[in-house]
Amino acid sequence: MRIVSMVPSATEILCALGLAKDIVGISHDCDYPAEILNRPRLTGTTLGSDLTSYEIDQKVRASAVSGHSLYVIQAELFERLHPDLVITQEQCSVCAVDRDRTVYALESMKLNTNWLSLAATGFSGLYKDILNVGSATGCMSQAERVVAELAARLERIAKKTASEYRPRVFCLSWFDPLMSAGAWITQMVRLAGGDARVGSEREASSRIAVDQLRGESPEVIFLLPCSFSQSRTADEWTGLRDLSPWRDFPAVREGRVFALESSLFHRPGPLLVDGVELMAKLLHPQCCAFGAELDLWRKVA
């Protein structure tokens, strides 16, 4: 089967099912696992790498108003690859090419190609997406094994942290304007043994005023702005940490602010469980001895 993945989470799911060899094209953001990095890239972005957080936000908002996508699809390459299956997503039009634009492109190219859209906004949805990919690719038994393994890992985390104190956690998903992470990231914090503050399980992220954090007084802050590298995240954090009220939060005073590898949290694929394990290790190092590879996080306060 010839498969095109339009989003990193789809690539991760396909590879977890042992289908890396069947992937003939990937998105511009796909970066895991290493074995797929040499595949043709079928999408690109109009967002420049030198833009500030504020400038990126302004372009995203302008795109939403105008209806002009932040992403482009390489139609000629798509036609040459002539895939049997295209996997896209409907969770977020900001983060990647979405379902509607993918389907429109396929219809415009008159490709007789099957497509599947990922829709997870939490772990139950992730399991469903994995099973749907398994069904579409004839790998249902492997998909069931992957789902069982992921669920078992989350259960182990829950057991390890069940009797531990649950620190108040704030997850920052954007610097300017300030945004709190929500949806599945809020769920991840709770699964990792933290008390998620501010974030909602209904929205992927939401704008907040910093004064909203005063009453929450976070004991741990996870910095995970979407698509940012740890070094860029750390650089942007230096402009906040010494300002009021940030400097007064327990998380800052006690050195529990962490810049995390954002790909473990903003892509609803199998690596979300790695993200939960990483959070659990940082929240409860006394009982969780897994998932804390040094290249996935750095302490910034």
C-alpha positions as CSV (number, residue, x, y, z in Angstrom):
1,M,0.0,0.0,0.0
2,R,1.2,3.5,-0.8
3,I,0.3,5.9,2.0
4,V,0.7,9.6,2.4
5,S,0.7,11.2,5.9
6,M,-0.4,14.8,6.1
7,V,0.3,15.2,9.8
8,P,3.0,14.0,12.2
9,S,0.6,12.1,14.5
10,A,-0.5,10.0,11.5
11,T,3.1,9.2,10.7
12,E,3.7,8.1,14.3
13,I,0.6,5.9,14.2
14,L,1.6,4.3,10.9
15,C,5.1,3.6,12.2
16,A,3.8,2.1,15.4
17,L,1.8,-0.3,13.3
18,G,4.9,-1.3,11.4
19,L,4.0,0.5,8.2
20,A,6.9,2.8,7.8
21,K,7.9,1.1,4.5
22,D,4.5,1.9,3.1
23,I,4.8,5.7,3.7
24,V,5.6,7.4,0.3
25,G,5.0,11.0,1.4
26,I,5.0,13.0,4.6
27,S,4.2,16.6,5.8
28,H,6.8,19.3,6.3
29,D,6.4,18.8,10.1
30,C,7.0,15.0,10.2
31,D,10.2,14.3,12.1
32,Y,9.7,11.0,13.9
33,P,10.9,8.3,13.6
34,A,14.2,8.9,11.9
35,E,13.6,6.2,9.3
36,I,10.9,8.4,7.5
37,L,12.9,11.6,7.2
38,N,14.0,10.8,3.6
39,R,10.4,10.7,2.3
40,P,9.1,13.4,0.0
41,R,7.4,16.3,1.8
42,L,4.0,17.2,0.4
43,T,3.2,20.2,2.5
44,G,4.8,23.5,3.4
45,T,4.0,26.5,5.6
46,T,3.8,30.2,4.9
47,L,4.9,31.0,8.5
48,G,8.5,32.2,8.6
49,S,10.8,30.7,11.2
50,D,12.0,34.2,12.3
51,L,8.5,35.4,13.4
52,T,7.9,36.3,17.0
53,S,5.1,34.6,19.0
54,Y,3.0,37.7,18.6
55,E,3.6,37.9,14.8
56,I,2.7,34.2,14.4
57,D,-0.5,34.7,16.4
58,Q,-1.5,37.7,14.2
59,K,-0.9,35.7,11.0
60,V,-3.0,32.8,12.4
61,R,-5.8,35.2,13.2
62,A,-5.6,36.8,9.8
63,S,-5.8,33.4,8.2
64,A,-8.9,32.5,10.1
65,V,-10.6,35.7,9.0
66,S,-9.6,35.6,5.4
67,G,-10.0,31.8,4.9
68,H,-6.5,31.6,3.3
69,S,-4.6,28.6,4.6
70,L,-1.2,28.9,6.4
71,Y,-0.2,25.7,4.4
72,V,0.4,24.7,0.9
73,I,0.1,21.3,-0.8
74,Q,2.6,20.2,-3.4
75,A,0.0,19.0,-6.0
76,E,2.4,17.9,-8.7
77,L,4.3,15.7,-6.3
78,F,1.1,14.4,-4.9
79,E,0.0,13.3,-8.4
80,R,3.3,11.6,-9.1
81,L,3.2,9.6,-5.9
82,H,-0.4,8.5,-6.6
83,P,-1.1,7.2,-3.1
84,D,-3.7,4.5,-2.2
85,L,-4.5,6.1,1.2
86,V,-4.1,9.7,2.5
87,I,-4.3,10.3,6.2
88,T,-5.2,13.8,7.3
89,Q,-6.7,15.4,10.5
90,E,-9.6,17.5,11.7
91,Q,-8.4,18.5,15.1
92,C,-6.8,21.9,14.2
93,S,-6.6,24.0,11.1
94,V,-3.8,26.0,12.7
95,C,-1.3,23.2,13.3
96,A,-1.4,21.4,9.9
97,V,-3.3,20.9,6.7
98,D,-6.8,19.9,7.7
99,R,-9.3,17.4,6.4
100,D,-11.3,19.9,4.2
101,R,-8.3,21.2,2.4
102,T,-6.9,17.7,1.9
103,V,-10.1,16.4,0.4
104,Y,-10.5,19.5,-1.8
105,A,-6.9,19.0,-3.1
106,L,-7.6,15.3,-3.8
107,E,-10.8,16.2,-5.7
108,S,-9.0,19.0,-7.6
109,M,-6.3,16.5,-8.7
110,K,-9.0,14.0,-9.6
111,L,-7.1,11.3,-7.7
112,N,-9.1,8.2,-6.9
113,T,-7.6,7.9,-3.5
114,N,-9.0,6.8,-0.2
115,W,-8.6,9.1,2.7
116,L,-8.9,8.9,6.5
117,S,-9.1,11.8,9.0
118,L,-7.8,11.6,12.5
119,A,-10.1,13.3,15.1
120,A,-8.7,12.5,18.6
121,T,-9.1,15.1,21.3
122,G,-8.1,12.8,24.1
123,F,-6.9,9.3,24.8
124,S,-10.1,7.5,24.0
125,G,-10.1,9.3,20.6
126,L,-6.5,8.4,20.1
127,Y,-7.3,4.7,20.6
128,K,-10.1,5.0,18.1
129,D,-7.8,6.7,15.5
130,I,-5.2,3.9,15.9
131,L,-7.9,1.3,15.3
132,N,-9.3,3.2,12.3
133,V,-5.8,3.3,10.8
134,G,-5.4,-0.3,11.5
135,S,-8.7,-1.1,9.8
136,A,-7.9,1.0,6.7
137,T,-4.4,-0.6,6.3
138,G,-5.3,-4.2,7.1
139,C,-3.3,-4.1,10.4
140,M,-6.2,-4.4,12.9
141,S,-4.5,-7.0,15.1
142,Q,-1.4,-4.8,15.4
143,A,-3.5,-1.8,16.1
144,E,-5.3,-3.6,18.9
145,R,-1.9,-4.6,20.4
146,V,-0.6,-1.0,20.2
147,V,-3.8,0.4,22.0
148,A,-3.5,-2.3,24.7
149,E,0.2,-1.4,25.3
150,L,-0.5,2.4,25.5
151,A,-3.4,1.8,27.9
152,A,-1.3,-0.4,30.1
153,R,1.5,2.2,30.3
154,L,-1.0,4.9,31.4
155,E,-2.4,2.5,34.0
156,R,1.1,1.9,35.4
157,I,1.5,5.7,35.8
158,A,-1.8,6.1,37.5
159,K,-0.9,3.3,40.0
160,K,2.5,4.9,40.8
161,T,1.2,8.3,41.4
162,A,-2.2,7.4,43.1
163,S,-1.1,8.1,46.6
164,E,1.2,11.1,45.8
165,Y,0.5,14.8,46.5
166,R,-0.9,16.4,43.3
167,P,0.9,19.7,42.7
168,R,-0.9,22.6,41.0
169,V,0.3,22.7,37.4
170,F,0.1,25.4,34.7
171,C,0.8,24.4,31.1
172,L,1.8,27.4,28.9
173,S,1.0,26.8,25.2
174,W,1.8,30.2,23.9
175,F,3.8,33.2,25.1
176,D,2.2,36.2,23.3
177,P,-0.7,36.4,23.7
178,L,-0.5,34.2,26.8
179,M,-2.4,30.9,26.4
180,S,-3.1,28.0,28.6
181,A,-2.9,24.5,27.1
182,G,-6.1,22.5,27.2
183,A,-7.9,19.5,25.7
184,W,-5.8,16.4,25.9
185,I,-2.9,18.2,27.6
186,T,-5.1,18.9,30.6
187,Q,-5.9,15.2,30.6
188,M,-2.2,14.3,30.4
189,V,-1.4,16.4,33.5
190,R,-4.1,14.6,35.5
191,L,-2.9,11.2,34.3
192,A,0.6,12.1,35.3
193,G,-0.5,12.9,38.9
194,G,-0.8,16.7,38.7
195,D,-3.7,19.1,39.5
196,A,-4.3,20.8,36.1
197,R,-5.1,24.5,36.5
198,V,-6.6,27.0,34.1
199,G,-6.7,24.6,31.1
200,S,-9.9,23.2,29.8
201,E,-10.5,19.8,28.4
202,R,-12.9,21.2,25.8
203,E,-10.5,23.6,24.1
204,A,-7.1,22.9,22.7
205,S,-5.8,26.2,24.1
206,S,-7.3,29.5,25.4
207,R,-6.1,33.0,26.0
208,I,-5.7,34.0,29.6
209,A,-4.6,37.1,31.5
210,V,-1.6,36.6,33.7
211,D,-3.6,37.8,36.7
212,Q,-5.8,34.7,36.4
213,L,-2.7,32.7,37.5
214,R,-2.3,34.7,40.8
215,G,-5.1,32.8,42.5
216,E,-3.9,29.5,41.1
217,S,-0.3,30.0,42.4
218,P,1.2,27.2,40.2
219,E,3.7,24.9,41.9
220,V,4.9,23.5,38.6
221,I,4.9,25.2,35.2
222,F,5.4,23.3,32.0
223,L,6.3,25.4,29.0
224,L,5.3,23.7,25.8
225,P,4.4,26.2,23.1
226,C,3.3,24.4,19.9
227,S,6.2,23.7,17.5
228,F,8.8,25.6,19.5
229,S,12.2,24.1,20.2
230,Q,13.3,23.8,23.8
231,S,15.9,26.5,23.2
232,R,13.4,28.9,21.8
233,T,11.0,28.2,24.6
234,A,13.8,28.8,27.2
235,D,14.8,32.1,25.5
236,E,11.2,33.4,25.5
237,W,10.8,32.4,29.2
238,T,13.8,34.5,30.2
239,G,11.7,37.6,29.3
240,L,9.0,36.6,31.8
241,R,10.6,34.8,34.8
242,D,11.8,37.9,36.6
243,L,8.6,39.9,36.1
244,S,5.7,40.1,38.5
245,P,3.7,38.0,39.1
246,W,5.8,35.2,37.6
247,R,8.7,35.6,39.9
248,D,6.4,35.2,42.9
249,F,4.9,31.8,41.9
250,P,6.0,28.8,43.9
251,A,7.0,27.1,40.7
252,V,9.6,29.9,39.9
253,R,10.8,30.3,43.5
254,E,11.3,26.6,44.0
255,G,12.9,25.9,40.5
256,R,10.1,23.8,39.0
257,V,9.6,25.4,35.6
258,F,10.4,23.1,32.7
259,A,10.7,23.6,29.0
260,L,9.4,20.4,27.4
261,E,9.7,18.9,23.9
262,S,6.5,20.2,22.4
263,S,6.0,17.3,20.0
264,L,5.2,15.0,22.8
265,F,2.2,17.1,23.7
266,H,0.7,18.7,20.7
267,R,0.5,15.7,18.4
268,P,-2.3,13.3,19.3
269,G,-0.4,10.1,18.5
270,P,1.3,7.3,20.4
271,L,4.0,9.6,21.7
272,L,1.4,11.3,24.0
273,V,2.0,8.5,26.4
274,D,5.7,9.3,26.4
275,G,4.6,12.8,27.3
276,V,2.6,11.6,30.2
277,E,5.5,9.6,31.5
278,L,7.8,12.6,31.2
279,M,5.4,14.8,33.1
280,A,5.0,12.1,35.8
281,K,8.8,11.9,36.2
282,L,9.1,15.6,36.6
283,L,6.1,15.8,39.0
284,H,6.9,12.8,41.0
285,P,10.6,11.9,40.6
286,Q,10.5,9.9,43.9
287,C,8.3,7.2,42.4
288,C,8.5,7.5,38.6
289,A,11.8,6.4,37.1
290,F,10.8,6.4,33.5
291,G,10.4,8.8,30.5
292,A,12.8,11.6,31.6
293,E,15.4,11.6,28.9
294,L,17.5,14.8,29.2
295,D,17.0,15.7,25.5
296,L,13.2,16.0,26.1
297,W,13.2,18.7,28.8
298,R,15.3,21.3,30.5
299,K,14.9,23.1,33.8
300,V,14.6,26.8,33.3
301,A,13.9,28.1,36.8
